[in-house]
Amino acid sequence: MTNDLGPLDITLVAVGVSIFVLFLYMVLVSCAEEEKRAAHRAFGLTLLAPLPYLLVGLLDFDYQPYVATGMLMLTVVAVISVLIPWRPGRVDESDTPTGRIDERDIMFARNRLKPGTERYEEYYRDNPEKKNLDEKFRAKPGLLEKGAKFYDPVTFSASQANFTTIGWLRSCVDGDPAPEKLAVDREDITAFIKNWALRIGAVSVGVTELKDYHKYSVIGRTEPYGEPVILDHAYAIAITVEMDKHMIDRGPHGPTVMESTQQYVRSGVMAVQIAQFIRNLGYPARAHIDANYRVVCPLVARDAGLGEIGRMGLLMTPQWGPRVRISVVTTDLPLETDERQRDDTMIDFCTHCRKCADACPSKAIPFETQKSIDGVLRWQINQEDCFTYWCAVGTDCSRCVTVCPYSHPDSFLHNLVRCGVRNSSLFRRLAITLDDYFYGKKPKPLEHAEWMEVKTTDTTGDRDANGGTDDQRYPGG
């Protein structure tokens, strides 16, 4: 029997209709994002979640007013509880490094050491504890090498082409400034550079004073190897570019390294352009691009206000999570600096999420909370285990990036969730549970897109892939 609708009943029906519309919207968004699991589960909730409100609001039965009142009260309490603002307290321990990192110690530099060479012997004579660890990755086929588990001649060749292109850019990272120095307004030139970078493809740009701890202490991947890093510039411009989610979601297979290297090219071109522009104005400038860094990019980007460094050791941006690549330009051009946008809610989310650690094939990402490492509060991955897995499968994996809830597209629906995450501790916990429900705790990699399927016949034998990649982690984790 239907009920003569009063204000209470109309309110219940309105809530039911709102829930229906919300989940229907999620179905449409998930379909557009090709998230089949999320679309199916949202569709189920579209049919089921509104039913209690509609039935209680529309039907007449004993104690209906009491049930309706109770449902509304519980709904209001639930909504208020997840919307109450609560931000975690600041931790007393500092997350600012006190020293500099020797670039020779990071995996990509160690990977370049050739057994039998003087450089190889000298490094392991000084670091004997690393030799057995490194022999494990040397026993694997290697990045982009034939024989790797996920070897694909097409996507691997495309990735190698990207590395070759980056190699061509390296001769352009530095140069002499024009002899005449143009006087510029600090605020205007900063705005010009930021807007130009955004127009040519960057998704975020920030400026910070160049700190001593931003710089590597010793050169490890380029010549002159083993020489101290001398970089006296006053400012650093951090640039991020977005990696395509559908490509990254195919990790740890070939498309992920193809996309990763493609964005190294894009960010590298931008950094080289901006550095040359600044030199044209008469000021010194250096671009820091893949495998030709003198600075630790995630630290520079963090201090430039672009994000935080999360559990997986990558820069976590507010809109794209770790799904970005970074390049940096250092210079003496007078610039307006940005304040670091410290986001303790993001660190709190990472502390309780652990989704990247669960999904990591090499189990290299820690499950524990942040620890004080060399006086710095941080997470640290096992870089040897991570890199050994890369060398086994032939790609830079990116499973951690794929499963991170922050990696969802920059859209209205996901931004609503991000807003709730920033606002409420309870919402952060709820968001983790819901992300597992809709997208899976360990979502399967996407299949290759049809345009990537190319029939090939290998008649040339083994191919030598000498490219080096850098996942832009805060070194060591």
N, C-alpha and C positions, 0 to 999 in steps of 0.2 A: 504494500500500500504506500502510495506517495504521501509526502508530508506537505502541509501548507507552509511554505518557506517563510521563516522569520529572519531577522538580521543575523542570528547565529548560524542558521542553515546556509544563508547566502554567502556568509564569510567562509564556511567550510567548502562550499562548492567552488568559490573563487580560488581558494588555496589549491584545491584539486586541479582546477583548470590551469593554474600557474605552474604546478608541478608537471602537468602534461606538456605544456608549452616548453618548459625548460629542457625536459629530456628529449622532446622532439627536435628542439634546436640542436642538442648535442648529437642526435642521430645524423642530422644534416651536416654538421661540422665534421663529424667522424667520417662520414662517407666522402666528403670533399678532401679530407686528409688521407683517405685510403686506409683508415684504421678500422679493419673489419671487426675485430673483437670488440672494440669500444662501441661501434655502431650497433652490433647485435645486442650487447648488454644494455646499452641505452634504450634500444627499442623495447626490450623486455620491461624495463623500468617505466617506459612511457605508458605501457598498458597496465602495469600492476600498481605502481606507486600512487597514482591519483585515486584508485578505487576506494580505499577506506574513507577518504574525505567525501567522495561523491555519494557513496552508499549511505553513510551516516547523515549527510546533509539532505538527501532526497527522500529517504525512506522514513516511514513512521513506525516506531516500535517502542516497547516499554523502555523507560529510562533514556530515551533518545536525547533529551536535552542535557542530561548529565554526561552521557558519552560524548556528545558534541562539545560540551564545555571542557571536558578533560582532554580531548584531542587537541583543541585549540590551545589550551594552556601548555600542554607538552610541546606543541609545535613552537609556540612563542619562546618557551624556555630553551629549547634546542637551538633555535636561531640566534637568540641573544648570547647563549653560551659560546658559540663559535665565532661570534662577532665582537665579543668583549676585547678591547685592545690589551695586549700584553706582549711586552718585548723583554727578551732575556736580559739579565744584568750583565754588565761588562766584566770580563775576566781581568784580574789584576795583571796576569802575566802578559808580556809583550809579544806581539806577532811580527815585530820589526827586527830583521836580522842585525847583528852587530858586526858581522864580518862579511867577507866576499867569498864567492865560490870559484874554485879552480876549474876552468872549463875542461881540462884534461881528464877530470874524474867522471864526467857524465858519459852515459852509454854510447852516444853517437861519436864522441871523440875516441873512446876505447875501441869502438868497432873499426875505426880507421887504422889502428895499429896493425902492422903486417909482421907476422912471426918471422924471426930471423933478422929483422932490421935492428939497427942500433937504437932507434926510438922505442921499439917494442921492448927490447931488453932493459933499457934504462927505466921505462915506466914501471915494469913489474919488479924490477930490483927495488924501486922505491915504494911499491905498493904490492907486496907479495900476497896479501890476503885477497886481492882481487883476481889473481890469475886463474885459480880453479873455477871461480864463478864465471869468468869470461870465456873459458874454454868450452863451457856448455853452449853458449850462443854460437861460437865459432864452429861447433860440430853440426849446427843446423844449416839448411840450404842458404838462408839469408833473405833479407828484404828484396822483393821483386825478382827473386831468383827462380829459375826452373828447378823443379824438384821440391819446392815448398808445397805444403799441404793444399793451399788454395790457389796454386799457380793457374793463371789465366793469361795467355799470351797477348790478348787484346787490351784488357784493362791494365795489365802490368806494363805493356808497351806505352800506353797513354800516360801512365804515371811517370815512366822514365822520360818521356818527352817533356813532361812538366818540369822534372828535375833538370833536364838539359837547358830548358828555357831559363830557369832560375840561375843556372850556372852562367848564362850569358849576362844576366843582370848584375852579377857580383863585381864586374869591373866598373860598374857605375855607382857603387854605394858611396864613394867618397870622391873628392876632387877639390881643386882650389877655388875659393870664392872669387867673384868679380873684384877687380881692383878698387872700384868705387863703391862705397857702402851707402845704401839708400836709407835715409832717416825715415822711420815708420812709426806710426802710433801703435803702441803695444796692444791695446784692446782691439783696434781695427784689424791688424794683421793676424791676430789670433782667430778672430771671427772669420776672416777670409780663408785661412787654412782649414779650419774645421768645416766650413760650408763647402769648400771645394772638395775635401775628402769625402764628405757625405754624398756629394753629387756624382763622384766618380766610382761609388760603390761601397764605401765604408758604411758600417751600421752604427758605429760609435767612435768618437774621437775624444781624447782627453790630454791634458798637459800637466806635467809635474816638474818640479825641480829635480834635476838629476842628482841622486844621492850616491854616496860611495858604495853602499850595499847593492845598488842596482847593477853595478858593473862586475863582470867576471874579473878575477884577479890575474889569471894567466890565460893566454890564448891556447885553445886546444883543438880546434877544427880547421883552422886555416893557417897560412903562414903569416908571420914567423911563429911557428909552433914553439911553445915553451917560453915565449917572451911575455913580460908583464903587459897587461892591458893599460894603455895610457889614453884616457878620454877625459878631457878637461871641459867639456861643454857644460853649460849651465842648465839647460832645459831638455826635456824629453817629451816627444809627442807620441802617444800610443794610438794605434789604429786597429780596429777589429773589422773583419769581414765575416759574413755568415756562411757556414757550410750547409748545403742543401740537405734537409732532413731525410728525404727518401734515399739519397745516395748513402748517407752515413748509416741509415737503418739497414743497409745491406752488409754491414760489417759482421764478422771479420773477413768477408770476401773482397774481391778485387775492387768493386766500385767505391768502397770506403777510402782506400788509399788514392784512388783516382781523384776523388773529390777533395781529399785533404791536400794533395799536392797542387790541385788546381787553385785552391784558395791561397796557398803559399805564393803562387805566381801572382794572383790578383793583389794580395796585400803587399808583395814585394814591388810590383810595378808602382803602386801608390806611394810607397815609401821612397822609392828612387825618384819619382816625379817631384815629390814635395821637397826632398833634400836638394835636388838640382835647382828648384825654384828659389829656395832660400840662398843657395850659393850665388844665383843670379842677382840677388839683392845685395851681395857683398859680404854675406855672413858665412862662417864655416858651418857645415852640416854633414852628417853621416847617416845613411840608411842602414838599418839592422834587419836583415832578411834571412830566410832559411839558410842554416849552416854558415852564416857569416855574421854572427852576432858578436857584440862586445858587451851586451847588457842582457839581463835576465828578464825577458819580455813580460811574464806574468806579474812580477813585482812592480815593474814600471806601470803596467796597465792598471793594477790594483790601486797604486798610489795616485794615478791620474783620474781616479773616480769611476772606473769602468766596471768594477765588480769585486768579488772576493775570491780567494783561493780555497777551493772546496776539498772534500775528502779525497778525491782522485788526483789532487795536485794540479789541476787545471784552473785557469781563470773561469769563474762562474759569473756570467753577466746576468743582469736582472731579466732581460727579455729573451735571450737565446741560450741561457745556461752556458755549458762548456762548448756549445756548437759553434765556435768561432775560431779563427786564426788571427794571430797578432803580428804586426810589424811595428817598428819603432824608428823614429827619426830623432837624433840628438843634435843640438845646435846651440849657438850663442845668440841667435836672434832673440831680442827681448819679447817675451810672451807673457800673457796672463795665465797663471796656473789655476788648476781646479783643485778643490779640496777632495781628499779621499772620502768617498761616501760609504763609511763603515756600516755594514749591514749585518748586525749580529743575528737577525732572524734567519738569514741564509746559512750562517754557520750552525745555528740551532737546528735548522732543517736537515743539514748534512749530518749532524751528530746523530739524529734519530732515524734517518732514512736508510743508509747502508745498502741501497739498491745496487749501486755500482760495485760494491764489494761482493755482493751475492752473485752478480752476473759475470764478474771478471773470470775469464777462462784460466788465467794463470794464478789466480788467488793472490795477486800482488797488492791489492788495495786493502788497507787495514780495516778491521771492524771496530777497533777501539776508538775512544774519544781522542781528541787532540792531546799531544804530549809535548813536553818541553824538550826540544832537540837543539843542542848547542845554544841554549838560552832563548830559543824561539818557540812559541806555542804554535803547533802545526800538526798536520797529518803528513806521514811520509810513506810513500809506496815502496815496495821492493822493486827497484828499477831493474835489477838483474833478471828477476823472474819475468817481469813484463817484457823486457827486450828479447829475452830468449824465446818467448812465445811468438813475438813478431817474426823472429828469424825462422821459426818453425813453419808458420803459416804464410809468410811472405808479404804480409800487409801490416799496417799500423792498427789493426784490430778495431778500435773505437767502440767496443761493446759498452764501456762505461759511459761514453757520450750518448749512445743510443738510448740506454735505459733511464738516464737521468730525468726526473720529472720536470726539471727546468728546461729541458731541451725541446719541449713541445713548441709548436709554431707561435709566433708573436701575433695572436689573434684575440678578439674580444673575449671568447670563452676562456681561453687559458690565462688571459690577463686578469680576469675576474678571480681565478684561483690564485694567481700570484699576489693579487691585492689582499686576499684573505690570509695567505701565508705570511705576508709582511705584518699583518695586523694582529693575529691571534695565535697563541701557542696551541690551543685545542684544535684550531683549524689546520695548523701545520701537521698535527698527528693524523687528523682525518684525511687530509690531502694525500698523505703517504698511503694509507689504506685504500682510498678510492683509486689512486693511480695503479696500484697492484690489481685491483678488481677490474678496472676497465681495460688496462693495457697489458697486464700480466707482470708478474714479478721478474720473469726472465723471458721477455718476448722473443720469438724466433726471428732470425734475420729475414728480411724481405728477399724474394726471388729476384734474379736479374730482370731488368726491364727488357722488353722485346727488342728495343733498338740496340741493346748491348750484346745480343746473341749473334755472334759472327762465326761461321764455320771456317776453321783454319786447318792447314796441314803444315806441320813444322818440318822443314827440310834443311834447316841451317845449323842444327845442333844446339848446344847450350849457348845461352845468351848471357853476356856479362852485364849485370846491372849494378853500376857503381854508385847510384844515387843514395844519398843519406837523408833520412827524414828526422823530424823533431816534433814530438807531440806537444811542445811548448809547456811542459810541466815545469813547475818550480823544481829545479834540478834535485834529484834524489827523492822526489815525491810530491 
